[in-house]
């Protein structure tokens, strides 16, 4: 399955060829230069393929690139990032 990435101010969305969101990671930036991950969701059809890990890695790259410290309110992302 070919997934298309859509990166927005509030998250990263992976969509199929029909535009349906199959995975997403939601976040927000704070005035204190923190990027806070709030939720990670992956469709059951994609679980076990490392999609969630990929999304967390992409957000970490955004935080590093933009000079934000990374925080998480999402248990999945917190475990991966040791937060």
Secondary structure, 3 states (H helix, E strand, C coil): CCCEEEEECCEEEEECCCCCEEEEEEEEECCCCEEEEEEEEECCCCCCCCHHHHHHHHHHHHHHHHCCEEEECCHHHHHHHCC
